[in-house]
Amino acid sequence: MRAPLRRGDSVEELRRLMSEGWRGRDDRGAEQRLALGDRRAFVPVQDLLRKDPHLEMHTRGG
């Protein structure tokens, strides 16, 4: 986006470029995880998380 911004491209052109980039992405991890049936947390909330509320987000499944 740096070059189009520096060139002074129109708002419409910038929107088009952003839309194309967004639609063309292949990192749809959140959408793929939503489609999974089993979406449990990595750490059982009732057990370990209550005992150690300071667990890192990556170990909690976030």
PDB file of N, CA, C, O and CB in Angstrom:
ATOM      1  N   MET A   1       0.815  -1.182   0.000  1.00  0.00           N
ATOM      2  CA  MET A   1       0.000   0.000   0.000  1.00  0.00           C
ATOM      3  C   MET A   1       0.866   1.257   0.000  1.00  0.00           C
ATOM      4  O   MET A   1       0.384   2.345  -0.315  1.00  0.00           O
ATOM      5  CB  MET A   1      -0.931  -0.008   1.193  1.00  0.00           C
ATOM      6  N   ARG A   2       2.119   1.114   0.345  1.00  0.00           N
ATOM      7  CA  ARG A   2       2.971   2.297   0.423  1.00  0.00           C
ATOM      8  C   ARG A   2       3.044   3.025  -0.913  1.00  0.00           C
ATOM      9  O   ARG A   2       2.865   4.242  -0.971  1.00  0.00           O
ATOM     10  CB  ARG A   2       4.369   1.909   0.878  1.00  0.00           C
ATOM     11  N   ALA A   3       3.306   2.288  -1.979  1.00  0.00           N
ATOM     12  CA  ALA A   3       3.456   2.931  -3.294  1.00  0.00           C
ATOM     13  C   ALA A   3       2.167   3.624  -3.745  1.00  0.00           C
ATOM     14  O   ALA A   3       2.230   4.781  -4.159  1.00  0.00           O
ATOM     15  CB  ALA A   3       3.877   1.895  -4.340  1.00  0.00           C
ATOM     16  N   PRO A   4       1.008   2.973  -3.683  1.00  0.00           N
ATOM     17  CA  PRO A   4      -0.220   3.664  -4.081  1.00  0.00           C
ATOM     18  C   PRO A   4      -0.511   4.898  -3.229  1.00  0.00           C
ATOM     19  O   PRO A   4      -0.996   5.907  -3.742  1.00  0.00           O
ATOM     20  CB  PRO A   4      -1.389   2.713  -4.001  1.00  0.00           C
ATOM     21  N   LEU A   5      -0.221   4.822  -1.950  1.00  0.00           N
ATOM     22  CA  LEU A   5      -0.440   5.981  -1.088  1.00  0.00           C
ATOM     23  C   LEU A   5       0.489   7.124  -1.471  1.00  0.00           C
ATOM     24  O   LEU A   5       0.064   8.276  -1.553  1.00  0.00           O
ATOM     25  CB  LEU A   5      -0.234   5.605   0.380  1.00  0.00           C
ATOM     26  N   ARG A   6       1.751   6.803  -1.704  1.00  0.00           N
ATOM     27  CA  ARG A   6       2.713   7.850  -2.076  1.00  0.00           C
ATOM     28  C   ARG A   6       2.427   8.429  -3.454  1.00  0.00           C
ATOM     29  O   ARG A   6       2.704   9.600  -3.713  1.00  0.00           O
ATOM     30  CB  ARG A   6       4.129   7.296  -2.042  1.00  0.00           C
ATOM     31  N   ARG A   7       1.871   7.604  -4.337  1.00  0.00           N
ATOM     32  CA  ARG A   7       1.506   8.100  -5.674  1.00  0.00           C
ATOM     33  C   ARG A   7       0.282   9.004  -5.615  1.00  0.00           C
ATOM     34  O   ARG A   7       0.027   9.783  -6.534  1.00  0.00           O
ATOM     35  CB  ARG A   7       1.240   6.928  -6.627  1.00  0.00           C
ATOM     36  N   GLY A   8      -0.460   8.893  -4.543  1.00  0.00           N
ATOM     37  CA  GLY A   8      -1.676   9.688  -4.430  1.00  0.00           C
ATOM     38  C   GLY A   8      -2.860   9.051  -5.127  1.00  0.00           C
ATOM     39  O   GLY A   8      -3.756   9.752  -5.597  1.00  0.00           O
ATOM     40  N   ASP A   9      -2.872   7.720  -5.200  1.00  0.00           N
ATOM     41  CA  ASP A   9      -4.003   7.023  -5.823  1.00  0.00           C
ATOM     42  C   ASP A   9      -5.312   7.425  -5.146  1.00  0.00           C
ATOM     43  O   ASP A   9      -5.331   7.819  -3.980  1.00  0.00           O
ATOM     44  CB  ASP A   9      -3.808   5.488  -5.746  1.00  0.00           C
ATOM     45  N   SER A  10      -6.379   7.319  -5.884  1.00  0.00           N
ATOM     46  CA  SER A  10      -7.698   7.715  -5.379  1.00  0.00           C
ATOM     47  C   SER A  10      -8.165   6.763  -4.280  1.00  0.00           C
ATOM     48  O   SER A  10      -7.663   5.648  -4.142  1.00  0.00           O
ATOM     49  CB  SER A  10      -8.728   7.748  -6.526  1.00  0.00           C
ATOM     50  N   VAL A  11      -9.125   7.229  -3.515  1.00  0.00           N
ATOM     51  CA  VAL A  11      -9.714   6.405  -2.458  1.00  0.00           C
ATOM     52  C   VAL A  11     -10.326   5.151  -3.062  1.00  0.00           C
ATOM     53  O   VAL A  11     -10.215   4.066  -2.491  1.00  0.00           O
ATOM     54  CB  VAL A  11     -10.779   7.199  -1.668  1.00  0.00           C
ATOM     55  N   GLU A  12     -10.965   5.291  -4.202  1.00  0.00           N
ATOM     56  CA  GLU A  12     -11.574   4.132  -4.865  1.00  0.00           C
ATOM     57  C   GLU A  12     -10.517   3.094  -5.242  1.00  0.00           C
ATOM     58  O   GLU A  12     -10.727   1.893  -5.070  1.00  0.00           O
ATOM     59  CB  GLU A  12     -12.345   4.577  -6.120  1.00  0.00           C
ATOM     60  N   GLU A  13      -9.380   3.567  -5.756  1.00  0.00           N
ATOM     61  CA  GLU A  13      -8.300   2.639  -6.128  1.00  0.00           C
ATOM     62  C   GLU A  13      -7.727   1.958  -4.884  1.00  0.00           C
ATOM     63  O   GLU A  13      -7.443   0.761  -4.906  1.00  0.00           O
ATOM     64  CB  GLU A  13      -7.176   3.388  -6.892  1.00  0.00           C
ATOM     65  N   LEU A  14      -7.559   2.705  -3.821  1.00  0.00           N
ATOM     66  CA  LEU A  14      -7.051   2.114  -2.576  1.00  0.00           C
ATOM     67  C   LEU A  14      -8.018   1.062  -2.043  1.00  0.00           C
ATOM     68  O   LEU A  14      -7.593  -0.001  -1.589  1.00  0.00           O
ATOM     69  CB  LEU A  14      -6.819   3.207  -1.513  1.00  0.00           C
ATOM     70  N   ARG A  15      -9.305   1.351  -2.097  1.00  0.00           N
ATOM     71  CA  ARG A  15     -10.314   0.364  -1.677  1.00  0.00           C
ATOM     72  C   ARG A  15     -10.227  -0.894  -2.522  1.00  0.00           C
ATOM     73  O   ARG A  15     -10.281  -2.008  -2.000  1.00  0.00           O
ATOM     74  CB  ARG A  15     -11.727   0.958  -1.772  1.00  0.00           C
ATOM     75  N   ARG A  16     -10.092  -0.714  -3.818  1.00  0.00           N
ATOM     76  CA  ARG A  16     -10.003  -1.860  -4.723  1.00  0.00           C
ATOM     77  C   ARG A  16      -8.789  -2.716  -4.382  1.00  0.00           C
ATOM     78  O   ARG A  16      -8.887  -3.941  -4.312  1.00  0.00           O
ATOM     79  CB  ARG A  16      -9.931  -1.390  -6.188  1.00  0.00           C
ATOM     80  N   LEU A  17      -7.651  -2.074  -4.172  1.00  0.00           N
ATOM     81  CA  LEU A  17      -6.427  -2.810  -3.844  1.00  0.00           C
ATOM     82  C   LEU A  17      -6.568  -3.571  -2.523  1.00  0.00           C
ATOM     83  O   LEU A  17      -6.152  -4.725  -2.417  1.00  0.00           O
ATOM     84  CB  LEU A  17      -5.235  -1.847  -3.768  1.00  0.00           C
ATOM     85  N   MET A  18      -7.147  -2.925  -1.534  1.00  0.00           N
ATOM     86  CA  MET A  18      -7.329  -3.601  -0.242  1.00  0.00           C
ATOM     87  C   MET A  18      -8.312  -4.756  -0.360  1.00  0.00           C
ATOM     88  O   MET A  18      -8.092  -5.818   0.224  1.00  0.00           O
ATOM     89  CB  MET A  18      -7.817  -2.608   0.821  1.00  0.00           C
ATOM     90  N   SER A  19      -9.378  -4.564  -1.098  1.00  0.00           N
ATOM     91  CA  SER A  19     -10.363  -5.637  -1.273  1.00  0.00           C
ATOM     92  C   SER A  19      -9.756  -6.831  -1.987  1.00  0.00           C
ATOM     93  O   SER A  19      -9.981  -7.976  -1.593  1.00  0.00           O
ATOM     94  CB  SER A  19     -11.575  -5.128  -2.052  1.00  0.00           C
ATOM     95  N   GLU A  20      -8.988  -6.567  -3.036  1.00  0.00           N
ATOM     96  CA  GLU A  20      -8.333  -7.666  -3.765  1.00  0.00           C
ATOM     97  C   GLU A  20      -7.382  -8.428  -2.855  1.00  0.00           C
ATOM     98  O   GLU A  20      -7.365  -9.659  -2.854  1.00  0.00           O
ATOM     99  CB  GLU A  20      -7.567  -7.127  -4.989  1.00  0.00           C
ATOM    100  N   GLY A  21      -6.598  -7.698  -2.086  1.00  0.00           N
ATOM    101  CA  GLY A  21      -5.655  -8.345  -1.179  1.00  0.00           C
ATOM    102  C   GLY A  21      -6.354  -9.160  -0.116  1.00  0.00           C
ATOM    103  O   GLY A  21      -5.912 -10.259   0.219  1.00  0.00           O
ATOM    104  N   TRP A  22      -7.437  -8.637   0.416  1.00  0.00           N
ATOM    105  CA  TRP A  22      -8.173  -9.332   1.471  1.00  0.00           C
ATOM    106  C   TRP A  22      -8.841 -10.585   0.927  1.00  0.00           C
ATOM    107  O   TRP A  22      -8.791 -11.639   1.560  1.00  0.00           O
ATOM    108  CB  TRP A  22      -9.220  -8.406   2.098  1.00  0.00           C
ATOM    109  N   ARG A  23      -9.463 -10.479  -0.233  1.00  0.00           N
ATOM    110  CA  ARG A  23     -10.136 -11.650  -0.816  1.00  0.00           C
ATOM    111  C   ARG A  23      -9.139 -12.718  -1.252  1.00  0.00           C
ATOM    112  O   ARG A  23      -9.466 -13.905  -1.255  1.00  0.00           O
ATOM    113  CB  ARG A  23     -10.992 -11.228  -2.010  1.00  0.00           C
ATOM    114  N   GLY A  24      -7.950 -12.317  -1.613  1.00  0.00           N
ATOM    115  CA  GLY A  24      -6.955 -13.262  -2.107  1.00  0.00           C
ATOM    116  C   GLY A  24      -6.146 -13.950  -1.028  1.00  0.00           C
ATOM    117  O   GLY A  24      -5.304 -14.794  -1.335  1.00  0.00           O
ATOM    118  N   ARG A  25      -6.377 -13.612   0.214  1.00  0.00           N
ATOM    119  CA  ARG A  25      -5.571 -14.202   1.285  1.00  0.00           C
ATOM    120  C   ARG A  25      -5.912 -15.679   1.464  1.00  0.00           C
ATOM    121  O   ARG A  25      -7.015 -16.121   1.143  1.00  0.00           O
ATOM    122  CB  ARG A  25      -5.789 -13.441   2.608  1.00  0.00           C
ATOM    123  N   ASP A  26      -4.952 -16.423   1.980  1.00  0.00           N
ATOM    124  CA  ASP A  26      -5.185 -17.848   2.210  1.00  0.00           C
ATOM    125  C   ASP A  26      -4.998 -18.223   3.681  1.00  0.00           C
ATOM    126  O   ASP A  26      -4.984 -19.405   4.026  1.00  0.00           O
ATOM    127  CB  ASP A  26      -4.247 -18.679   1.339  1.00  0.00           C
ATOM    128  N   ASP A  27      -4.857 -17.231   4.534  1.00  0.00           N
ATOM    129  CA  ASP A  27      -4.687 -17.505   5.957  1.00  0.00           C
ATOM    130  C   ASP A  27      -6.029 -17.385   6.667  1.00  0.00           C
ATOM    131  O   ASP A  27      -6.278 -16.425   7.396  1.00  0.00           O
ATOM    132  CB  ASP A  27      -3.652 -16.542   6.584  1.00  0.00           C
ATOM    133  N   ARG A  28      -6.867 -18.349   6.450  1.00  0.00           N
ATOM    134  CA  ARG A  28      -8.218 -18.333   7.002  1.00  0.00           C
ATOM    135  C   ARG A  28      -8.312 -19.255   8.222  1.00  0.00           C
ATOM    136  O   ARG A  28      -9.257 -20.030   8.363  1.00  0.00           O
ATOM    137  CB  ARG A  28      -9.242 -18.756   5.931  1.00  0.00           C
ATOM    138  N   GLY A  29      -7.321 -19.151   9.088  1.00  0.00           N
ATOM    139  CA  GLY A  29      -7.265 -20.028  10.255  1.00  0.00           C
ATOM    140  C   GLY A  29      -8.470 -19.917  11.159  1.00  0.00           C
ATOM    141  O   GLY A  29      -8.995 -20.932  11.616  1.00  0.00           O
ATOM    142  N   ALA A  30      -8.923 -18.693  11.429  1.00  0.00           N
ATOM    143  CA  ALA A  30     -10.077 -18.521  12.317  1.00  0.00           C
ATOM    144  C   ALA A  30     -11.327 -19.143  11.705  1.00  0.00           C
ATOM    145  O   ALA A  30     -12.118 -19.774  12.407  1.00  0.00           O
ATOM    146  CB  ALA A  30     -10.317 -17.029  12.608  1.00  0.00           C
ATOM    147  N   GLU A  31     -11.502 -18.967  10.415  1.00  0.00           N
ATOM    148  CA  GLU A  31     -12.667 -19.555   9.753  1.00  0.00           C
ATOM    149  C   GLU A  31     -12.577 -21.074   9.747  1.00  0.00           C
ATOM    150  O   GLU A  31     -13.588 -21.757   9.916  1.00  0.00           O
ATOM    151  CB  GLU A  31     -12.793 -19.029   8.318  1.00  0.00           C
ATOM    152  N   GLN A  32     -11.380 -21.604   9.555  1.00  0.00           N
ATOM    153  CA  GLN A  32     -11.201 -23.052   9.552  1.00  0.00           C
ATOM    154  C   GLN A  32     -11.424 -23.631  10.946  1.00  0.00           C
ATOM    155  O   GLN A  32     -12.025 -24.696  11.085  1.00  0.00           O
ATOM    156  CB  GLN A  32      -9.802 -23.417   9.044  1.00  0.00           C
ATOM    157  N   ARG A  33     -10.940 -22.934  11.987  1.00  0.00           N
ATOM    158  CA  ARG A  33     -11.156 -23.420  13.357  1.00  0.00           C
ATOM    159  C   ARG A  33     -12.632 -23.393  13.723  1.00  0.00           C
ATOM    160  O   ARG A  33     -13.109 -24.268  14.447  1.00  0.00           O
ATOM    161  CB  ARG A  33     -10.356 -22.578  14.358  1.00  0.00           C
ATOM    162  N   LEU A  34     -13.356 -22.397  13.230  1.00  0.00           N
ATOM    163  CA  LEU A  34     -14.785 -22.306  13.512  1.00  0.00           C
ATOM    164  C   LEU A  34     -15.533 -23.509  12.939  1.00  0.00           C
ATOM    165  O   LEU A  34     -16.524 -23.959  13.513  1.00  0.00           O
ATOM    166  CB  LEU A  34     -15.360 -21.005  12.941  1.00  0.00           C
ATOM    167  N   ALA A  35     -15.057 -24.026  11.807  1.00  0.00           N
ATOM    168  CA  ALA A  35     -15.711 -25.160  11.159  1.00  0.00           C
ATOM    169  C   ALA A  35     -15.428 -26.484  11.875  1.00  0.00           C
ATOM    170  O   ALA A  35     -16.120 -27.473  11.633  1.00  0.00           O
ATOM    171  CB  ALA A  35     -15.263 -25.255   9.712  1.00  0.00           C
ATOM    172  N   LEU A  36     -14.428 -26.515  12.746  1.00  0.00           N
ATOM    173  CA  LEU A  36     -14.111 -27.740  13.474  1.00  0.00           C
ATOM    174  C   LEU A  36     -15.191 -28.028  14.503  1.00  0.00           C
ATOM    175  O   LEU A  36     -15.746 -27.112  15.110  1.00  0.00           O
ATOM    176  CB  LEU A  36     -12.734 -27.631  14.155  1.00  0.00           C
ATOM    177  N   GLY A  37     -15.478 -29.277  14.688  1.00  0.00           N
ATOM    178  CA  GLY A  37     -16.482 -29.644  15.677  1.00  0.00           C
ATOM    179  C   GLY A  37     -15.964 -29.540  17.097  1.00  0.00           C
ATOM    180  O   GLY A  37     -16.685 -29.091  17.987  1.00  0.00           O
ATOM    181  N   ASP A  38     -14.735 -29.945  17.320  1.00  0.00           N
ATOM    182  CA  ASP A  38     -14.146 -29.978  18.654  1.00  0.00           C
ATOM    183  C   ASP A  38     -13.335 -28.705  18.876  1.00  0.00           C
ATOM    184  O   ASP A  38     -12.243 -28.560  18.327  1.00  0.00           O
ATOM    185  CB  ASP A  38     -13.256 -31.240  18.839  1.00  0.00           C
ATOM    186  N   ARG A  39     -13.861 -27.788  19.674  1.00  0.00           N
ATOM    187  CA  ARG A  39     -13.188 -26.513  19.898  1.00  0.00           C
ATOM    188  C   ARG A  39     -12.867 -26.319  21.380  1.00  0.00           C
ATOM    189  O   ARG A  39     -13.027 -25.219  21.910  1.00  0.00           O
ATOM    190  CB  ARG A  39     -14.054 -25.354  19.386  1.00  0.00           C
ATOM    191  N   ARG A  40     -12.427 -27.357  22.034  1.00  0.00           N
ATOM    192  CA  ARG A  40     -12.086 -27.241  23.455  1.00  0.00           C
ATOM    193  C   ARG A  40     -10.804 -26.439  23.654  1.00  0.00           C
ATOM    194  O   ARG A  40      -9.973 -26.333  22.751  1.00  0.00           O
ATOM    195  CB  ARG A  40     -11.936 -28.631  24.082  1.00  0.00           C
ATOM    196  N   ALA A  41     -10.662 -25.888  24.833  1.00  0.00           N
ATOM    197  CA  ALA A  41      -9.428 -25.194  25.197  1.00  0.00           C
ATOM    198  C   ALA A  41      -8.331 -26.224  25.419  1.00  0.00           C
ATOM    199  O   ALA A  41      -8.615 -27.385  25.714  1.00  0.00           O
ATOM    200  CB  ALA A  41      -9.628 -24.316  26.468  1.00  0.00           C
ATOM    201  N   PHE A  42      -7.093 -25.808  25.280  1.00  0.00           N
ATOM    202  CA  PHE A  42      -5.963 -26.706  25.497  1.00  0.00           C
ATOM    203  C   PHE A  42      -5.821 -27.066  26.971  1.00  0.00           C
ATOM    204  O   PHE A  42      -5.392 -28.170  27.307  1.00  0.00           O
ATOM    205  CB  PHE A  42      -4.672 -26.069  24.986  1.00  0.00           C
ATOM    206  N   VAL A  43      -6.176 -26.144  27.838  1.00  0.00           N
ATOM    207  CA  VAL A  43      -6.069 -26.362  29.275  1.00  0.00           C
ATOM    208  C   VAL A  43      -7.474 -26.415  29.856  1.00  0.00           C
ATOM    209  O   VAL A  43      -8.247 -25.474  29.673  1.00  0.00           O
ATOM    210  CB  VAL A  43      -5.218 -25.244  29.959  1.00  0.00           C
ATOM    211  N   PRO A  44      -7.826 -27.495  30.555  1.00  0.00           N
ATOM    212  CA  PRO A  44      -9.163 -27.566  31.154  1.00  0.00           C
ATOM    213  C   PRO A  44      -9.361 -26.440  32.172  1.00  0.00           C
ATOM    214  O   PRO A  44      -8.596 -26.320  33.130  1.00  0.00           O
ATOM    215  CB  PRO A  44      -9.380 -28.938  31.830  1.00  0.00           C
ATOM    216  N   VAL A  45     -10.368 -25.635  31.964  1.00  0.00           N
ATOM    217  CA  VAL A  45     -10.606 -24.467  32.815  1.00  0.00           C
ATOM    218  C   VAL A  45     -10.860 -24.880  34.252  1.00  0.00           C
ATOM    219  O   VAL A  45     -10.372 -24.233  35.179  1.00  0.00           O
ATOM    220  CB  VAL A  45     -11.788 -23.655  32.291  1.00  0.00           C
ATOM    221  N   GLN A  46     -11.607 -25.936  34.445  1.00  0.00           N
ATOM    222  CA  GLN A  46     -11.976 -26.337  35.797  1.00  0.00           C
ATOM    223  C   GLN A  46     -10.771 -26.766  36.627  1.00  0.00           C
ATOM    224  O   GLN A  46     -10.790 -26.648  37.852  1.00  0.00           O
ATOM    225  CB  GLN A  46     -12.982 -27.462  35.743  1.00  0.00           C
ATOM    226  N   ASP A  47      -9.742 -27.254  35.984  1.00  0.00           N
ATOM    227  CA  ASP A  47      -8.616 -27.801  36.737  1.00  0.00           C
ATOM    228  C   ASP A  47      -7.422 -26.851  36.771  1.00  0.00           C
ATOM    229  O   ASP A  47      -7.266 -26.065  37.705  1.00  0.00           O
ATOM    230  CB  ASP A  47      -8.195 -29.127  36.141  1.00  0.00           C
ATOM    231  N   LEU A  48      -6.602 -26.932  35.762  1.00  0.00           N
ATOM    232  CA  LEU A  48      -5.331 -26.214  35.769  1.00  0.00           C
ATOM    233  C   LEU A  48      -5.477 -24.702  35.760  1.00  0.00           C
ATOM    234  O   LEU A  48      -4.740 -24.008  36.460  1.00  0.00           O
ATOM    235  CB  LEU A  48      -4.520 -26.630  34.597  1.00  0.00           C
ATOM    236  N   LEU A  49      -6.401 -24.190  34.993  1.00  0.00           N
ATOM    237  CA  LEU A  49      -6.524 -22.739  34.881  1.00  0.00           C
ATOM    238  C   LEU A  49      -6.971 -22.113  36.197  1.00  0.00           C
ATOM    239  O   LEU A  49      -6.509 -21.030  36.557  1.00  0.00           O
ATOM    240  CB  LEU A  49      -7.506 -22.376  33.772  1.00  0.00           C
ATOM    241  N   ARG A  50      -7.851 -22.775  36.905  1.00  0.00           N
ATOM    242  CA  ARG A  50      -8.276 -22.241  38.209  1.00  0.00           C
ATOM    243  C   ARG A  50      -7.142 -22.318  39.228  1.00  0.00           C
ATOM    244  O   ARG A  50      -7.030 -21.461  40.104  1.00  0.00           O
ATOM    245  CB  ARG A  50      -9.507 -23.009  38.733  1.00  0.00           C
ATOM    246  N   LYS A  51      -6.303 -23.346  39.111  1.00  0.00           N
ATOM    247  CA  LYS A  51      -5.164 -23.471  40.018  1.00  0.00           C
ATOM    248  C   LYS A  51      -4.077 -22.462  39.678  1.00  0.00           C
ATOM    249  O   LYS A  51      -3.412 -21.942  40.573  1.00  0.00           O
ATOM    250  CB  LYS A  51      -4.597 -24.887  39.968  1.00  0.00           C
ATOM    251  N   ASP A  52      -3.891 -22.182  38.388  1.00  0.00           N
ATOM    252  CA  ASP A  52      -2.852 -21.251  37.934  1.00  0.00           C
ATOM    253  C   ASP A  52      -3.452 -20.280  36.918  1.00  0.00           C
ATOM    254  O   ASP A  52      -3.341 -20.504  35.713  1.00  0.00           O
ATOM    255  CB  ASP A  52      -1.643 -22.021  37.311  1.00  0.00           C
ATOM    256  N   PRO A  53      -4.091 -19.198  37.390  1.00  0.00           N
ATOM    257  CA  PRO A  53      -4.772 -18.270  36.474  1.00  0.00           C
ATOM    258  C   PRO A  53      -3.813 -17.459  35.609  1.00  0.00           C
ATOM    259  O   PRO A  53      -4.257 -16.704  34.744  1.00  0.00           O
ATOM    260  CB  PRO A  53      -5.641 -17.327  37.263  1.00  0.00           C
ATOM    261  N   HIS A  54      -2.513 -17.600  35.823  1.00  0.00           N
ATOM    262  CA  HIS A  54      -1.539 -16.816  35.063  1.00  0.00           C
ATOM    263  C   HIS A  54      -0.934 -17.587  33.893  1.00  0.00           C
ATOM    264  O   HIS A  54       0.112 -17.200  33.372  1.00  0.00           O
ATOM    265  CB  HIS A  54      -0.437 -16.350  35.978  1.00  0.00           C
ATOM    266  N   LEU A  55      -1.575 -18.663  33.480  1.00  0.00           N
ATOM    267  CA  LEU A  55      -1.069 -19.409  32.330  1.00  0.00           C
ATOM    268  C   LEU A  55      -1.067 -18.508  31.101  1.00  0.00           C
ATOM    269  O   LEU A  55      -1.957 -17.675  30.932  1.00  0.00           O
ATOM    270  CB  LEU A  55      -1.921 -20.679  32.075  1.00  0.00           C
ATOM    271  N   GLU A  56      -0.081 -18.676  30.259  1.00  0.00           N
ATOM    272  CA  GLU A  56       0.026 -17.886  29.030  1.00  0.00           C
ATOM    273  C   GLU A  56      -1.148 -18.178  28.107  1.00  0.00           C
ATOM    274  O   GLU A  56      -1.707 -19.275  28.128  1.00  0.00           O
ATOM    275  CB  GLU A  56       1.357 -18.178  28.308  1.00  0.00           C
ATOM    276  N   MET A  57      -1.520 -17.187  27.295  1.00  0.00           N
ATOM    277  CA  MET A  57      -2.646 -17.352  26.375  1.00  0.00           C
ATOM    278  C   MET A  57      -2.418 -18.509  25.403  1.00  0.00           C
ATOM    279  O   MET A  57      -3.363 -19.226  25.073  1.00  0.00           O
ATOM    280  CB  MET A  57      -2.881 -16.061  25.597  1.00  0.00           C
ATOM    281  N   HIS A  58      -1.179 -18.702  24.938  1.00  0.00           N
ATOM    282  CA  HIS A  58      -0.958 -19.775  23.966  1.00  0.00           C
ATOM    283  C   HIS A  58      -1.158 -21.152  24.583  1.00  0.00           C
ATOM    284  O   HIS A  58      -1.475 -22.102  23.867  1.00  0.00           O
ATOM    285  CB  HIS A  58       0.441 -19.673  23.382  1.00  0.00           C
ATOM    286  N   THR A  59      -0.980 -21.282  25.892  1.00  0.00           N
ATOM    287  CA  THR A  59      -1.246 -22.572  26.520  1.00  0.00           C
ATOM    288  C   THR A  59      -2.711 -22.713  26.882  1.00  0.00           C
ATOM    289  O   THR A  59      -3.183 -23.826  27.116  1.00  0.00           O
ATOM    290  CB  THR A  59      -0.384 -22.750  27.760  1.00  0.00           C
ATOM    291  N   ARG A  60      -3.434 -21.618  26.935  1.00  0.00           N
ATOM    292  CA  ARG A  60      -4.859 -21.659  27.240  1.00  0.00           C
ATOM    293  C   ARG A  60      -5.684 -21.914  25.987  1.00  0.00           C
ATOM    294  O   ARG A  60      -6.869 -22.234  26.078  1.00  0.00           O
ATOM    295  CB  ARG A  60      -5.298 -20.358  27.900  1.00  0.00           C
ATOM    296  N   GLY A  61      -5.077 -21.779  24.839  1.00  0.00           N
ATOM    297  CA  GLY A  61      -5.810 -22.002  23.601  1.00  0.00           C
ATOM    298  C   GLY A  61      -6.269 -20.710  22.959  1.00  0.00           C
ATOM    299  O   GLY A  61      -7.118 -20.731  22.067  1.00  0.00           O
ATOM    300  N   GLY A  62      -5.726 -19.588  23.396  1.00  0.00           N
ATOM    301  CA  GLY A  62      -6.145 -18.296  22.842  1.00  0.00           C
ATOM    302  C   GLY A  62      -5.178 -17.725  21.876  1.00  0.00           C
ATOM    303  O   GLY A  62      -5.410 -16.643  21.337  1.00  0.00           O
TER     304      GLY A  62
END
